[in-house]
């Protein structure tokens, strides 16, 4: 096993995982803030996997908030993000 060093931990990936956990706990407002920030960083860093995960989290939050059209739009963006980056 390789030791885990600070340089190999990327903060936007940690935010993505934390946002997913917050969704599981029902903390949708905090999860939305973290997922939005993580998606911005992932897009800038061209991290397609993390960007897609954050978009899926934002899609889940939009669905829970009652905006099914927006949830579908964001989910479709997540599939395109993996293809385009």
N, C-alpha and C positions, 0 to 999 in steps of 0.2 A: 504494500500500500504506500502511496505517496502521501507525505505529510500535507496537511491543509494549511496553506499560508494565506496571509491577508490579501495578497494580490490576486489570488484565485477566487475570492469571494466578491461578486459584483453586487453592488447595493440594489440595483434595480431588480435583480433576480430575487433578492431577499424580500423586497417590497411586494413582488408578485406572489410569492409563497405566503407572506403575511396577509395579503388581501384575500387570498383563497381561504385561509383559516378564519379570518374575520367574517367572511360570508357564511361559513359553516356555523359560527356562533351567533349570527343574526345582527352583527354590527355593520349594517349596510352603508351607513354614512361614512364611517372611517375606512371601510373597504373601498368605497368609491373614490375617496381622496387618494389613497395609496395606489390603487390600480391606475388612476389617471396619471399620476406622477410617474409610475413605473412605465406606462406605455409611452409617455413622452421621452423618457430616457432610452428606452429600448429602441424607439424609432430613430433617435439621433445616433445611437451606437450601432444601428442596423442589425439588431439581435431579433431575427424574425420569430424564433420560437417563443421568446419571452413576450414579444409584442402581441403575438397571437393569443397567448395565455391571458394577458391582461385584457385584451378585447373580449375574450370569452367571459372573464369575470365581470366586466362592465355590462355585457349582454345579460348575464344572469341577474345582475342588480336591476337593470332596466325592466326585465320581466317581472321581478318581484315587486317593483314599484308600480306595475300596472301598465307599462308602456310596451306592449307586445310588438308594435311596429318598429320602434326604435331598437328593441332587443334583437329582432330579426335582422335589421340593417347592420347592427354592430357585429352580429355573428357572421354575416356574410363578409364583412370587412376582414374578420379574423382569418377566414379561409383564403381570401385574396392576398393577405399580408404574407403568408408563408410562400405563396407562389411568386409574388412580385419582388421580394427582397433577395 
